């Protein structure tokens, strides 16, 4: 999965959650995305989520 696809999914997830973007959301977001896409490396998800938040 490309970084652009991950960025779109994480942005959509944050926007629909109703919460404000904070650094404390990093762990839950990474956990949710890694459960949805088990084939994507954890480091890639973390890197993209950190850049968004």
mmCIF file as gemmi writes it, N, C-alpha and C atoms, coordinates in Angstrom:
data_model
loop_
_atom_site.group_PDB
_atom_site.id
_atom_site.type_symbol
_atom_site.label_atom_id
_atom_site.label_alt_id
_atom_site.label_comp_id
_atom_site.label_asym_id
_atom_site.label_entity_id
_atom_site.label_seq_id
_atom_site.pdbx_PDB_ins_code
_atom_site.Cartn_x
_atom_site.Cartn_y
_atom_site.Cartn_z
_atom_site.occupancy
_atom_site.B_iso_or_equiv
_atom_site.pdbx_formal_charge
_atom_site.auth_seq_id
_atom_site.auth_asym_id
_atom_site.pdbx_PDB_model_num
ATOM 1 N N . UNK Axp A 1 ? 0.855 -1.172 0 1 0 ? 1 A 1
ATOM 2 C CA . UNK Axp A 1 ? 0 0 0 1 0 ? 1 A 1
ATOM 3 C C . UNK Axp A 1 ? 0.898 1.231 0 1 0 ? 1 A 1
ATOM 4 N N . UNK Axp A 2 ? 0.553 2.196 -0.8 1 0 ? 2 A 1
ATOM 5 C CA . UNK Axp A 2 ? 1.388 3.385 -0.908 1 0 ? 2 A 1
ATOM 6 C C . UNK Axp A 2 ? 1.114 4.356 0.249 1 0 ? 2 A 1
ATOM 7 N N . UNK Axp A 3 ? 2.044 5.271 0.422 1 0 ? 3 A 1
ATOM 8 C CA . UNK Axp A 3 ? 1.903 6.272 1.477 1 0 ? 3 A 1
ATOM 9 C C . UNK Axp A 3 ? 0.709 7.184 1.229 1 0 ? 3 A 1
ATOM 10 N N . UNK Axp A 4 ? 0.422 7.45 -0.032 1 0 ? 4 A 1
ATOM 11 C CA . UNK Axp A 4 ? -0.706 8.326 -0.373 1 0 ? 4 A 1
ATOM 12 C C . UNK Axp A 4 ? -2.028 7.683 0.025 1 0 ? 4 A 1
ATOM 13 N N . UNK Axp A 5 ? -2.166 6.389 -0.224 1 0 ? 5 A 1
ATOM 14 C CA . UNK Axp A 5 ? -3.388 5.681 0.166 1 0 ? 5 A 1
ATOM 15 C C . UNK Axp A 5 ? -3.534 5.653 1.685 1 0 ? 5 A 1
ATOM 16 N N . UNK Axp A 6 ? -2.425 5.412 2.376 1 0 ? 6 A 1
ATOM 17 C CA . UNK Axp A 6 ? -2.463 5.427 3.843 1 0 ? 6 A 1
ATOM 18 C C . UNK Axp A 6 ? -2.834 6.801 4.364 1 0 ? 6 A 1
ATOM 19 N N . UNK Axp A 7 ? -2.258 7.832 3.765 1 0 ? 7 A 1
ATOM 20 C CA . UNK Axp A 7 ? -2.541 9.192 4.202 1 0 ? 7 A 1
ATOM 21 C C . UNK Axp A 7 ? -4.019 9.528 4.035 1 0 ? 7 A 1
ATOM 22 N N . UNK Axp A 8 ? -4.609 9.123 2.914 1 0 ? 8 A 1
ATOM 23 C CA . UNK Axp A 8 ? -6.03 9.369 2.69 1 0 ? 8 A 1
ATOM 24 C C . UNK Axp A 8 ? -6.897 8.63 3.699 1 0 ? 8 A 1
ATOM 25 N N . UNK Axp A 9 ? -6.553 7.384 3.966 1 0 ? 9 A 1
ATOM 26 C CA . UNK Axp A 9 ? -7.352 6.603 4.916 1 0 ? 9 A 1
ATOM 27 C C . UNK Axp A 9 ? -7.239 7.159 6.338 1 0 ? 9 A 1
ATOM 28 N N . UNK Axp A 10 ? -6.036 7.531 6.75 1 0 ? 10 A 1
ATOM 29 C CA . UNK Axp A 10 ? -5.847 8.063 8.1 1 0 ? 10 A 1
ATOM 30 C C . UNK Axp A 10 ? -6.533 9.416 8.243 1 0 ? 10 A 1
ATOM 31 N N . UNK Axp A 11 ? -6.443 10.247 7.22 1 0 ? 11 A 1
ATOM 32 C CA . UNK Axp A 11 ? -7.114 11.548 7.259 1 0 ? 11 A 1
ATOM 33 C C . UNK Axp A 11 ? -8.618 11.375 7.366 1 0 ? 11 A 1
ATOM 34 N N . UNK Axp A 12 ? -9.172 10.453 6.6 1 0 ? 12 A 1
ATOM 35 C CA . UNK Axp A 12 ? -10.605 10.173 6.666 1 0 ? 12 A 1
ATOM 36 C C . UNK Axp A 12 ? -10.991 9.655 8.044 1 0 ? 12 A 1
ATOM 37 N N . UNK Axp A 13 ? -10.177 8.788 8.598 1 0 ? 13 A 1
ATOM 38 C CA . UNK Axp A 13 ? -10.439 8.225 9.917 1 0 ? 13 A 1
ATOM 39 C C . UNK Axp A 13 ? -10.431 9.311 10.995 1 0 ? 13 A 1
ATOM 40 N N . UNK Axp A 14 ? -9.475 10.217 10.924 1 0 ? 14 A 1
ATOM 41 C CA . UNK Axp A 14 ? -9.388 11.305 11.905 1 0 ? 14 A 1
ATOM 42 C C . UNK Axp A 14 ? -10.563 12.262 11.751 1 0 ? 14 A 1
ATOM 43 N N . UNK Axp A 15 ? -10.919 12.589 10.518 1 0 ? 15 A 1
ATOM 44 C CA . UNK Axp A 15 ? -12.018 13.534 10.285 1 0 ? 15 A 1
ATOM 45 C C . UNK Axp A 15 ? -13.364 12.971 10.718 1 0 ? 15 A 1
ATOM 46 N N . UNK Axp A 16 ? -13.594 11.695 10.502 1 0 ? 16 A 1
ATOM 47 C CA . UNK Axp A 16 ? -14.882 11.105 10.865 1 0 ? 16 A 1
ATOM 48 C C . UNK Axp A 16 ? -14.96 10.731 12.339 1 0 ? 16 A 1
ATOM 49 N N . UNK Axp A 17 ? -13.833 10.728 13.03 1 0 ? 17 A 1
ATOM 50 C CA . UNK Axp A 17 ? -13.847 10.352 14.443 1 0 ? 17 A 1
ATOM 51 C C . UNK Axp A 17 ? -14.506 11.413 15.314 1 0 ? 17 A 1
ATOM 52 N N . UNK Axp A 18 ? -14.43 12.678 14.905 1 0 ? 18 A 1
ATOM 53 C CA . UNK Axp A 18 ? -15.026 13.741 15.7 1 0 ? 18 A 1
ATOM 54 C C . UNK Axp A 18 ? -14.081 14.318 16.726 1 0 ? 18 A 1
ATOM 55 N N . UNK Axp A 19 ? -12.885 13.764 16.856 1 0 ? 19 A 1
ATOM 56 C CA . UNK Axp A 19 ? -11.899 14.266 17.799 1 0 ? 19 A 1
ATOM 57 C C . UNK Axp A 19 ? -10.958 15.236 17.097 1 0 ? 19 A 1
ATOM 58 N N . UNK Axp A 20 ? -10.321 16.093 17.898 1 0 ? 20 A 1
ATOM 59 C CA . UNK Axp A 20 ? -9.334 17.004 17.344 1 0 ? 20 A 1
ATOM 60 C C . UNK Axp A 20 ? -8.033 16.255 17.111 1 0 ? 20 A 1
ATOM 61 N N . UNK Axp A 21 ? -7.248 16.741 16.149 1 0 ? 21 A 1
ATOM 62 C CA . UNK Axp A 21 ? -5.951 16.124 15.87 1 0 ? 21 A 1
ATOM 63 C C . UNK Axp A 21 ? -5.004 16.429 17.024 1 0 ? 21 A 1
ATOM 64 N N . UNK Axp A 22 ? -4.568 15.393 17.703 1 0 ? 22 A 1
ATOM 65 C CA . UNK Axp A 22 ? -3.584 15.544 18.775 1 0 ? 22 A 1
ATOM 66 C C . UNK Axp A 22 ? -2.56 14.428 18.66 1 0 ? 22 A 1
ATOM 67 N N . UNK Axp A 23 ? -1.441 14.633 19.304 1 0 ? 23 A 1
ATOM 68 C CA . UNK Axp A 23 ? -0.387 13.619 19.285 1 0 ? 23 A 1
ATOM 69 C C . UNK Axp A 23 ? -0.81 12.364 20.048 1 0 ? 23 A 1
ATOM 70 N N . UNK Axp A 24 ? -1.745 12.497 20.969 1 0 ? 24 A 1
ATOM 71 C CA . UNK Axp A 24 ? -2.181 11.326 21.739 1 0 ? 24 A 1
ATOM 72 C C . UNK Axp A 24 ? -3.033 10.37 20.911 1 0 ? 24 A 1
ATOM 73 N N . UNK Axp A 25 ? -3.481 10.797 19.736 1 0 ? 25 A 1
ATOM 74 C CA . UNK Axp A 25 ? -4.258 9.921 18.853 1 0 ? 25 A 1
ATOM 75 C C . UNK Axp A 25 ? -3.369 9.009 18.025 1 0 ? 25 A 1
ATOM 76 N N . UNK Axp A 26 ? -2.066 9.198 18.085 1 0 ? 26 A 1
ATOM 77 C CA . UNK Axp A 26 ? -1.147 8.455 17.229 1 0 ? 26 A 1
ATOM 78 C C . UNK Axp A 26 ? -1.245 6.949 17.454 1 0 ? 26 A 1
ATOM 79 N N . UNK Axp A 27 ? -1.186 6.516 18.679 1 0 ? 27 A 1
ATOM 80 C CA . UNK Axp A 27 ? -1.216 5.082 18.981 1 0 ? 27 A 1
ATOM 81 C C . UNK Axp A 27 ? -2.541 4.429 18.565 1 0 ? 27 A 1
ATOM 82 N N . UNK Axp A 28 ? -3.7 5 18.909 1 0 ? 28 A 1
ATOM 83 C CA . UNK Axp A 28 ? -4.952 4.369 18.474 1 0 ? 28 A 1
ATOM 84 C C . UNK Axp A 28 ? -5.123 4.329 16.955 1 0 ? 28 A 1
ATOM 85 N N . UNK Axp A 29 ? -4.696 5.388 16.276 1 0 ? 29 A 1
ATOM 86 C CA . UNK Axp A 29 ? -4.817 5.42 14.82 1 0 ? 29 A 1
ATOM 87 C C . UNK Axp A 29 ? -3.94 4.339 14.192 1 0 ? 29 A 1
ATOM 88 N N . UNK Axp A 30 ? -2.705 4.225 14.671 1 0 ? 30 A 1
ATOM 89 C CA . UNK Axp A 30 ? -1.795 3.205 14.143 1 0 ? 30 A 1
ATOM 90 C C . UNK Axp A 30 ? -2.362 1.817 14.408 1 0 ? 30 A 1
ATOM 91 N N . UNK Axp A 31 ? -2.926 1.613 15.563 1 0 ? 31 A 1
ATOM 92 C CA . UNK Axp A 31 ? -3.501 0.312 15.909 1 0 ? 31 A 1
ATOM 93 C C . UNK Axp A 31 ? -4.676 -0.033 15.006 1 0 ? 31 A 1
ATOM 94 N N . UNK Axp A 32 ? -5.561 0.926 14.761 1 0 ? 32 A 1
ATOM 95 C CA . UNK Axp A 32 ? -6.731 0.678 13.912 1 0 ? 32 A 1
ATOM 96 C C . UNK Axp A 32 ? -6.31 0.341 12.488 1 0 ? 32 A 1
ATOM 97 N N . UNK Axp A 33 ? -5.398 1.149 11.938 1 0 ? 33 A 1
ATOM 98 C CA . UNK Axp A 33 ? -4.983 0.934 10.552 1 0 ? 33 A 1
ATOM 99 C C . UNK Axp A 33 ? -4.208 -0.377 10.421 1 0 ? 33 A 1
ATOM 100 N N . UNK Axp A 34 ? -3.389 -0.706 11.415 1 0 ? 34 A 1
ATOM 101 C CA . UNK Axp A 34 ? -2.629 -1.952 11.324 1 0 ? 34 A 1
ATOM 102 C C . UNK Axp A 34 ? -3.531 -3.179 11.456 1 0 ? 34 A 1
ATOM 103 N N . UNK Axp A 35 ? -4.658 -3.049 12.158 1 0 ? 35 A 1
ATOM 104 C CA . UNK Axp A 35 ? -5.61 -4.161 12.213 1 0 ? 35 A 1
ATOM 105 C C . UNK Axp A 35 ? -6.339 -4.316 10.888 1 0 ? 35 A 1
ATOM 106 N N . UNK Axp A 36 ? -6.63 -3.208 10.234 1 0 ? 36 A 1
ATOM 107 C CA . UNK Axp A 36 ? -7.323 -3.264 8.952 1 0 ? 36 A 1
ATOM 108 C C . UNK Axp A 36 ? -6.431 -3.8 7.841 1 0 ? 36 A 1
ATOM 109 N N . UNK Axp A 37 ? -5.151 -3.408 7.874 1 0 ? 37 A 1
ATOM 110 C CA . UNK Axp A 37 ? -4.215 -3.777 6.808 1 0 ? 37 A 1
ATOM 111 C C . UNK Axp A 37 ? -3.014 -4.482 7.433 1 0 ? 37 A 1
ATOM 112 N N . UNK Axp A 38 ? -3.136 -5.765 7.633 1 0 ? 38 A 1
ATOM 113 C CA . UNK Axp A 38 ? -2.08 -6.52 8.299 1 0 ? 38 A 1
ATOM 114 C C . UNK Axp A 38 ? -0.865 -6.74 7.422 1 0 ? 38 A 1
ATOM 115 N N . UNK Axp A 39 ? -1.014 -6.546 6.123 1 0 ? 39 A 1
ATOM 116 C CA . UNK Axp A 39 ? 0.107 -6.743 5.219 1 0 ? 39 A 1
ATOM 117 C C . UNK Axp A 39 ? 1.011 -5.51 5.109 1 0 ? 39 A 1
ATOM 118 N N . UNK Axp A 40 ? 0.578 -4.369 5.624 1 0 ? 40 A 1
ATOM 119 C CA . UNK Axp A 40 ? 1.365 -3.134 5.563 1 0 ? 40 A 1
ATOM 120 C C . UNK Axp A 40 ? 2.314 -3.096 6.758 1 0 ? 40 A 1
ATOM 121 N N . UNK Axp A 41 ? 3.584 -2.753 6.536 1 0 ? 41 A 1
ATOM 122 C CA . UNK Axp A 41 ? 4.537 -2.683 7.648 1 0 ? 41 A 1
ATOM 123 C C . UNK Axp A 41 ? 4.135 -1.642 8.696 1 0 ? 41 A 1
ATOM 124 N N . UNK Axp A 42 ? 4.35 -1.987 9.948 1 0 ? 42 A 1
ATOM 125 C CA . UNK Axp A 42 ? 3.982 -1.125 11.072 1 0 ? 42 A 1
ATOM 126 C C . UNK Axp A 42 ? 4.742 0.202 11.014 1 0 ? 42 A 1
ATOM 127 N N . UNK Axp A 43 ? 5.994 0.166 10.608 1 0 ? 43 A 1
ATOM 128 C CA . UNK Axp A 43 ? 6.796 1.393 10.53 1 0 ? 43 A 1
ATOM 129 C C . UNK Axp A 43 ? 6.235 2.36 9.504 1 0 ? 43 A 1
ATOM 130 N N . UNK Axp A 44 ? 5.733 1.852 8.4 1 0 ? 44 A 1
ATOM 131 C CA . UNK Axp A 44 ? 5.161 2.712 7.363 1 0 ? 44 A 1
ATOM 132 C C . UNK Axp A 44 ? 3.899 3.401 7.874 1 0 ? 44 A 1
ATOM 133 N N . UNK Axp A 45 ? 3.051 2.66 8.563 1 0 ? 45 A 1
ATOM 134 C CA . UNK Axp A 45 ? 1.826 3.236 9.118 1 0 ? 45 A 1
ATOM 135 C C . UNK Axp A 45 ? 2.17 4.297 10.148 1 0 ? 45 A 1
ATOM 136 N N . UNK Axp A 46 ? 3.127 4.002 11.007 1 0 ? 46 A 1
ATOM 137 C CA . UNK Axp A 46 ? 3.54 4.946 12.042 1 0 ? 46 A 1
ATOM 138 C C . UNK Axp A 46 ? 4.091 6.234 11.428 1 0 ? 46 A 1
ATOM 139 N N . UNK Axp A 47 ? 4.913 6.11 10.386 1 0 ? 47 A 1
ATOM 140 C CA . UNK Axp A 47 ? 5.542 7.259 9.742 1 0 ? 47 A 1
ATOM 141 C C . UNK Axp A 47 ? 4.465 8.169 9.128 1 0 ? 47 A 1
ATOM 142 N N . UNK Axp A 48 ? 3.501 7.586 8.43 1 0 ? 48 A 1
ATOM 143 C CA . UNK Axp A 48 ? 2.461 8.38 7.78 1 0 ? 48 A 1
ATOM 144 C C . UNK Axp A 48 ? 1.551 9.018 8.812 1 0 ? 48 A 1
ATOM 145 N N . UNK Axp A 49 ? 1.163 8.274 9.83 1 0 ? 49 A 1
ATOM 146 C CA . UNK Axp A 49 ? 0.28 8.814 10.868 1 0 ? 49 A 1
ATOM 147 C C . UNK Axp A 49 ? 0.966 9.95 11.626 1 0 ? 49 A 1
ATOM 148 N N . UNK Axp A 50 ? 2.234 9.81 11.894 1 0 ? 50 A 1
ATOM 149 C CA . UNK Axp A 50 ? 2.973 10.852 12.604 1 0 ? 50 A 1
ATOM 150 C C . UNK Axp A 50 ? 3.065 12.121 11.769 1 0 ? 50 A 1
ATOM 151 N N . UNK Axp A 51 ? 3.213 11.983 10.46 1 0 ? 51 A 1
ATOM 152 C CA . UNK Axp A 51 ? 3.283 13.163 9.599 1 0 ? 51 A 1
ATOM 153 C C . UNK Axp A 51 ? 1.95 13.891 9.533 1 0 ? 51 A 1
ATOM 154 N N . UNK Axp A 52 ? 0.844 13.172 9.661 1 0 ? 52 A 1
ATOM 155 C CA . UNK Axp A 52 ? -0.481 13.792 9.615 1 0 ? 52 A 1
ATOM 156 C C . UNK Axp A 52 ? -0.804 14.481 10.93 1 0 ? 52 A 1
ATOM 157 N N . UNK Axp A 53 ? -0.494 13.807 12.03 1 0 ? 53 A 1
ATOM 158 C CA . UNK Axp A 53 ? -0.826 14.363 13.337 1 0 ? 53 A 1
ATOM 159 C C . UNK Axp A 53 ? 0.274 15.288 13.798 1 0 ? 53 A 1
